Amino acid sequence: MTLINENFLKLSESYLFTEIARKVNAYKEENPKADIISLGIGDVTQPLAPAVIEALHKAVNEMATAASFRGYGPERGYDFLRDAIVENDFRAHGIDIVADEVFVGDGAKSDTGNFQELLGKDVVIALTDPVYPVYMDANRMAGRTALVKLPCTAENDFVPELPGEHVDVVYLCYPNNPTGTTLTRGQLAQWVDYALEQDAIILYDAAYEAYIQRRDVPHSIYEIPGARECAVEFRSYSKTAGFTGIRCGYTVVPKDLKLPLGALWSRRQATKFNGASYLSQRAAEAVYTAEGRAQVRATVAYYMENARLMRERLTSMGFKVYGGIDAPYLWMQTPAGMTSWECFDWMLRSAHVVCTPGVGFGCCGEGYVRLTAFGTRENTERALRQMANQL
């Protein structure tokens, strides 16, 4: 008899965003004339930067001749991209990272989900609540049951408190998905100090660092003294440069860690991953050119203007809204008495706007919905008008 991994049976029936898509599609079938605007799933809408398109065309042309054709690339990533990452994302900001500590992958979702494979089954994992579902589900798939929840609520300004018990691994995502909130440099330093004291590892998801506006919010955990000894950082070009369909990101595993995680991650990637494509890595390299930086900044500013409009107008409608200042997500409290899914249904059926139910990110997300600023300006403004008309 063929056996299956019973840990998968302990997961919810479907991934959160799969369930949202199912509900939206069902409503569309019932109401084919409904004009649905999605502010739920965090997918980008603006085209790739011209510098990125130019790099992609050039890379495609290289693949057309034997002299410049590329087959399998290095699992860790091509040197041209790793060097660009080190110089632009770290050394330019006074952070000491070397290319051998950078591992190029196909996005932060994959790397944050897969990195837990390096950890023992019995490690104690700390997760914020609400939390990006991948962190939770990946550890459940591995059979881990020692999961400590760190509540993030309006009462504590969505800043998780240090665990009252020993944990081995802490997942932190800042700017935060889903709440759109951030940690100051001092608040993040408390976590680094805790990890050093407890011999714990911080898995730090910085996928949205490009959206940070305020000076006291760190772009990298390595801005904090001691972080090289206790933290692994994940980055992505998906939301920074619109690579959701291109797929490219990277993970930094410092050599100063007390555990040999860099060597283990390299071994894991060599066995299970053939590297991000040459095309996507040339595209990512173009993000660091003078033209690419300016074009990407303009796209980020476009989305953050959406966030500003959403925050201001939702607040004027009487909603309590968090986030949207240093992140492209807004965390909106549901109208009095509504659960997250009830608010989802109300917004879909009355305003024809799709949001993400907060409870899908954890128990502390109940009573909230997440909205994304990644829509077009036209759709964002239209969605806000349709919501206002239903109040």
C-alpha positions as CSV (number, residue, x, y, z in Angstrom):
1,M,0.0,0.0,0.0
2,T,1.3,3.5,-0.9
3,L,1.6,5.8,2.1
4,I,1.4,9.5,2.0
5,N,2.9,12.2,4.2
6,E,0.3,12.6,6.9
7,N,1.6,16.1,7.7
8,F,-0.1,17.4,4.5
9,L,-3.5,16.1,5.8
10,K,-3.1,18.5,8.8
11,L,-3.1,21.6,6.5
12,S,-6.3,23.5,5.7
13,E,-8.1,22.2,2.6
14,S,-6.7,24.9,0.4
15,Y,-4.1,27.7,0.4
16,L,-5.7,31.1,1.4
17,F,-5.4,32.7,-2.0
18,T,-6.7,29.6,-3.7
19,E,-9.8,29.8,-1.6
20,I,-10.2,33.5,-2.4
21,A,-10.0,32.8,-6.1
22,R,-12.6,30.0,-5.8
23,K,-15.0,32.4,-4.1
24,V,-14.5,35.2,-6.6
25,N,-14.8,32.8,-9.6
26,A,-18.1,31.4,-8.2
27,Y,-19.5,34.9,-7.8
28,K,-18.5,35.8,-11.3
29,E,-20.3,32.8,-12.7
30,E,-23.4,33.9,-10.8
31,N,-23.0,37.5,-11.8
32,P,-21.2,37.6,-15.2
33,K,-21.8,41.3,-15.7
34,A,-20.2,42.2,-12.3
35,D,-17.1,44.4,-12.8
36,I,-14.8,42.9,-10.1
37,I,-11.8,44.9,-8.9
38,S,-9.1,43.0,-7.0
39,L,-7.3,44.7,-4.1
40,G,-6.7,41.3,-2.5
41,I,-3.9,39.2,-3.9
42,G,-0.6,41.1,-3.9
43,D,0.2,40.8,-7.6
44,V,1.7,43.8,-9.4
45,T,0.0,45.6,-12.4
46,Q,2.6,47.9,-13.7
47,P,4.9,46.7,-16.6
48,L,8.5,45.9,-16.2
49,A,11.0,48.8,-16.3
50,P,12.3,49.6,-19.8
51,A,15.9,48.8,-18.6
52,V,14.7,45.3,-17.5
53,I,12.9,44.7,-20.9
54,E,16.1,45.8,-22.7
55,A,18.2,43.3,-20.7
56,L,15.7,40.5,-21.3
57,H,15.8,41.1,-25.1
58,K,19.6,41.1,-25.1
59,A,19.7,37.9,-23.0
60,V,17.2,36.2,-25.3
61,N,19.3,37.1,-28.3
62,E,22.4,35.6,-26.6
63,M,20.5,32.3,-26.4
64,A,20.0,32.4,-30.2
65,T,23.7,31.7,-31.0
66,A,26.0,28.9,-30.0
67,A,28.8,31.3,-29.0
68,S,26.7,33.0,-26.3
69,F,24.2,30.3,-25.5
70,R,23.8,29.5,-21.7
71,G,22.7,26.1,-20.4
72,Y,22.7,25.2,-16.7
73,G,23.9,28.0,-14.6
74,P,25.5,28.0,-11.1
75,E,23.0,27.0,-8.4
76,R,24.1,30.0,-6.3
77,G,23.5,32.4,-9.1
78,Y,25.7,34.1,-11.7
79,D,28.6,36.2,-10.4
80,F,27.4,39.3,-12.3
81,L,24.2,39.4,-10.3
82,R,25.6,38.4,-6.9
83,D,28.3,41.1,-7.3
84,A,25.6,43.7,-8.2
85,I,23.6,42.7,-5.1
86,V,26.5,43.1,-2.8
87,E,27.6,46.4,-4.1
88,N,24.1,48.0,-4.4
89,D,21.9,46.5,-1.7
90,F,24.5,46.2,1.0
91,R,28.0,47.8,0.6
92,A,26.4,51.1,-0.7
93,H,24.6,51.3,2.7
94,G,27.7,50.4,4.8
95,I,26.7,46.7,5.3
96,D,29.5,44.1,5.1
97,I,28.2,41.3,2.9
98,V,30.3,39.3,0.4
99,A,29.1,37.5,-2.7
100,D,29.7,34.0,-1.3
101,E,27.0,34.7,1.2
102,V,24.4,35.5,-1.5
103,F,22.2,32.7,-3.0
104,V,20.1,33.7,-6.0
105,G,16.7,31.9,-6.2
106,D,13.3,32.2,-7.8
107,G,11.7,34.4,-5.2
108,A,11.3,34.9,-1.4
109,K,8.2,32.6,-1.2
110,S,10.2,29.6,-2.4
111,D,13.3,30.4,-0.2
112,T,11.3,31.2,3.0
113,G,9.3,28.0,2.5
114,N,12.3,25.8,1.7
115,F,14.9,27.1,4.2
116,Q,13.2,25.2,7.1
117,E,14.4,22.0,5.5
118,L,17.8,22.7,7.1
119,L,16.3,22.6,10.6
120,G,15.7,19.7,12.9
121,K,12.2,18.5,13.3
122,D,12.0,19.3,17.0
123,V,13.2,22.9,16.8
124,V,10.8,25.4,18.4
125,I,9.6,27.9,15.9
126,A,8.2,31.4,16.7
127,L,5.8,33.0,14.3
128,T,3.9,36.3,14.4
129,D,0.1,36.2,14.3
130,P,-1.1,37.3,11.8
131,V,1.6,35.7,9.6
132,Y,2.4,35.1,5.9
133,P,0.9,31.6,5.5
134,V,4.0,30.1,3.8
135,Y,6.0,30.2,7.1
136,M,3.3,28.2,9.0
137,D,2.4,25.7,6.3
138,A,6.0,24.9,5.3
139,N,6.8,23.9,8.9
140,R,3.6,21.9,9.3
141,M,4.5,20.0,6.1
142,A,7.7,19.1,7.9
143,G,5.8,17.8,10.9
144,R,6.8,20.5,13.3
145,T,4.3,21.0,16.1
146,A,6.3,23.3,18.5
147,L,5.1,26.5,17.0
148,V,4.9,29.6,19.3
149,K,2.5,32.3,18.3
150,L,3.5,36.0,18.8
151,P,0.3,38.1,18.7
152,C,0.4,41.3,16.7
153,T,-2.6,43.4,17.5
154,A,-3.6,47.0,17.6
155,E,-3.0,47.0,21.4
156,N,0.7,46.4,20.9
157,D,0.9,48.4,17.6
158,F,1.4,45.1,15.7
159,V,4.9,44.8,17.2
160,P,5.5,41.2,18.5
161,E,6.7,40.9,22.1
162,L,9.8,38.8,22.8
163,P,8.8,35.2,23.6
164,G,8.4,34.3,27.3
165,E,10.0,30.9,26.5
166,H,13.0,29.7,24.6
167,V,12.6,29.4,20.9
168,D,15.1,28.2,18.3
169,V,13.9,30.0,15.2
170,V,12.0,33.3,14.7
171,Y,10.3,34.3,11.5
172,L,10.1,38.1,11.0
173,C,8.7,39.9,8.0
174,Y,9.2,43.7,7.9
175,P,7.7,45.7,6.3
176,N,5.0,43.2,7.3
177,N,2.9,41.2,5.1
178,P,-0.1,41.2,5.9
179,T,-0.4,44.2,8.3
180,G,1.8,46.7,6.3
181,T,3.4,47.8,9.6
182,T,7.1,48.1,10.4
183,L,9.8,47.8,13.1
184,T,12.0,50.7,14.1
185,R,15.7,50.2,14.3
186,G,15.5,50.0,18.1
187,Q,12.7,47.4,18.0
188,L,14.5,45.2,15.6
189,A,17.7,45.5,17.7
190,Q,15.8,43.9,20.6
191,W,15.1,40.9,18.5
192,V,18.8,40.6,17.4
193,D,19.8,40.8,21.1
194,Y,17.3,38.1,22.0
195,A,18.5,35.8,19.3
196,L,22.1,36.2,20.4
197,E,21.2,35.5,24.0
198,Q,19.1,32.5,23.2
199,D,21.4,31.1,20.4
200,A,18.3,31.4,18.1
201,I,18.2,32.1,14.4
202,I,16.1,34.9,12.8
203,L,14.7,34.2,9.4
204,Y,14.1,37.8,8.2
205,D,11.8,38.4,5.2
206,A,12.7,41.8,3.7
207,A,10.8,41.4,0.4
208,Y,9.1,44.8,0.8
209,E,12.1,46.9,1.9
210,A,12.0,49.1,-1.3
211,Y,8.8,50.6,0.0
212,I,10.2,52.0,3.3
213,Q,9.8,55.7,3.5
214,R,10.9,56.6,7.1
215,R,14.5,56.9,8.2
216,D,14.2,55.0,11.4
217,V,12.9,51.8,9.7
218,P,15.8,49.6,8.7
219,H,16.0,48.2,5.1
220,S,18.1,45.2,6.2
221,I,18.5,43.3,9.5
222,Y,22.2,43.6,8.9
223,E,22.0,47.3,9.8
224,I,21.7,46.0,13.4
225,P,25.0,45.1,15.1
226,G,25.3,41.4,15.7
227,A,22.8,40.4,13.1
228,R,25.4,38.6,11.0
229,E,25.7,36.1,13.8
230,C,22.1,35.2,14.1
231,A,20.0,36.2,11.0
232,V,19.3,35.0,7.5
233,E,17.7,37.6,5.2
234,F,15.4,36.9,2.2
235,R,14.8,39.4,-0.6
236,S,12.8,39.4,-3.8
237,Y,12.4,41.4,-7.0
238,S,8.8,40.4,-7.3
239,K,7.2,43.5,-5.7
240,T,10.3,45.7,-5.9
241,A,10.7,45.5,-9.7
242,G,7.5,43.7,-10.8
243,F,9.1,40.2,-11.2
244,T,6.1,38.2,-10.1
245,G,6.0,36.6,-13.5
246,I,9.8,36.6,-14.1
247,R,10.7,35.0,-10.7
248,C,14.0,36.1,-9.1
249,G,15.1,36.8,-5.6
250,Y,17.9,36.0,-3.2
251,T,18.8,34.8,0.3
252,V,21.8,36.1,2.4
253,V,23.3,33.5,4.7
254,P,26.3,35.1,6.6
255,K,29.4,33.1,7.3
256,D,29.3,34.4,10.9
257,L,26.3,32.2,11.9
258,K,27.1,29.7,14.6
259,L,25.4,27.0,12.5
260,P,26.8,26.0,9.1
261,L,23.6,27.1,7.3
262,G,25.4,28.5,4.3
263,A,27.0,25.2,3.5
264,L,23.8,23.3,4.1
265,W,21.7,25.7,2.0
266,S,24.3,25.4,-0.8
267,R,24.1,21.6,-0.6
268,R,20.3,21.7,-0.6
269,Q,20.1,24.0,-3.6
270,A,22.6,21.9,-5.5
271,T,20.4,18.9,-5.0
272,K,16.9,20.4,-5.5
273,F,17.4,23.5,-7.5
274,N,19.0,24.2,-10.9
275,G,19.3,27.9,-10.4
276,A,17.2,30.9,-11.5
277,S,17.2,31.3,-15.3
278,Y,19.9,33.3,-17.0
279,L,17.2,35.5,-18.4
280,S,15.7,36.4,-15.0
281,Q,19.2,37.1,-13.6
282,R,20.1,39.4,-16.4
283,A,16.8,41.2,-15.9
284,A,17.6,41.5,-12.2
285,E,21.0,42.8,-12.9
286,A,19.4,45.6,-14.9
287,V,17.5,46.8,-11.9
288,Y,20.9,48.1,-10.5
289,T,21.8,50.2,-13.5
290,A,21.2,54.0,-13.2
291,E,18.3,53.8,-15.5
292,G,16.9,50.7,-13.8
293,R,17.1,52.2,-10.3
294,A,15.3,55.4,-11.4
295,Q,12.6,53.4,-13.3
296,V,12.0,51.0,-10.4
297,R,11.8,53.9,-7.9
298,A,9.1,55.5,-10.1
299,T,7.0,52.3,-10.0
300,V,7.4,52.0,-6.3
301,A,6.3,55.6,-5.9
302,Y,3.3,54.9,-8.1
303,Y,2.1,52.1,-5.8
304,M,2.8,54.1,-2.7
305,E,0.7,56.9,-4.0
306,N,-2.1,54.3,-4.4
307,A,-1.5,53.4,-0.7
308,R,-1.7,57.0,0.3
309,L,-5.0,57.5,-1.5
310,M,-6.4,54.3,0.0
311,R,-5.3,55.2,3.5
312,E,-6.7,58.7,3.4
313,R,-10.1,57.9,1.7
314,L,-10.8,54.8,3.8
315,T,-10.1,56.8,6.9
316,S,-12.4,59.5,5.7
317,M,-15.1,56.8,5.2
318,G,-14.8,55.9,8.9
319,F,-12.6,52.8,8.6
320,K,-9.7,52.2,11.0
321,V,-6.6,51.6,8.8
322,Y,-3.1,50.6,9.6
323,G,0.0,50.2,7.3
324,G,0.3,51.8,3.9
325,I,3.1,54.2,5.0
326,D,6.2,52.0,4.5
327,A,4.5,49.1,2.8
328,P,2.1,48.5,-0.1
329,Y,-0.4,46.8,2.2
330,L,-3.2,48.3,4.3
331,W,-4.7,46.4,7.3
332,M,-8.3,47.6,7.6
333,Q,-10.5,46.8,10.6
334,T,-13.9,45.4,9.6
335,P,-17.1,47.3,10.2
336,A,-18.5,46.6,13.7
337,G,-19.7,43.1,14.2
338,M,-18.4,41.7,10.9
339,T,-15.9,38.8,10.8
340,S,-13.1,38.9,8.2
341,W,-14.9,36.5,5.8
342,E,-18.2,38.4,6.3
343,C,-16.4,41.6,5.3
344,F,-14.9,39.9,2.3
345,D,-18.4,38.8,1.2
346,W,-19.9,42.2,1.8
347,M,-17.2,44.0,-0.2
348,L,-17.4,41.5,-3.0
349,R,-21.2,41.5,-3.3
350,S,-21.9,45.1,-2.6
351,A,-18.8,47.0,-3.9
352,H,-17.5,44.3,-6.2
353,V,-14.0,44.7,-4.6
354,V,-11.9,41.8,-3.6
355,C,-9.9,42.0,-0.3
356,T,-8.1,39.3,1.7
357,P,-9.7,38.1,5.0
358,G,-7.4,38.8,7.9
359,V,-8.2,35.6,9.7
360,G,-6.6,33.7,6.8
361,F,-3.3,35.0,8.2
362,G,-4.0,33.7,11.8
363,C,-6.4,34.1,14.7
364,C,-5.2,37.6,15.5
365,G,-6.2,38.6,11.9
366,E,-9.9,38.1,12.7
367,G,-11.8,41.4,12.4
368,Y,-9.4,42.7,9.7
369,V,-9.0,42.5,5.9
370,R,-5.9,43.2,3.9
371,L,-5.9,45.5,0.9
372,T,-3.1,45.9,-1.6
373,A,-1.9,49.1,-3.3
374,F,-0.7,47.1,-6.3
375,G,-3.7,47.9,-8.5
376,T,-3.7,50.4,-11.3
377,R,-4.5,54.0,-10.3
378,E,-7.8,53.9,-12.2
379,N,-8.9,50.7,-10.5
380,T,-7.8,51.8,-7.1
381,E,-9.8,55.0,-7.3
382,R,-12.8,53.2,-8.8
383,A,-12.7,50.6,-6.0
384,L,-12.7,53.4,-3.4
385,R,-15.7,55.1,-5.0
386,Q,-17.6,51.8,-5.1
387,M,-16.9,51.2,-1.4
388,A,-17.9,54.8,-0.5
389,N,-21.2,54.3,-2.4
390,Q,-22.1,51.3,-0.2
391,L,-21.7,53.2,3.1
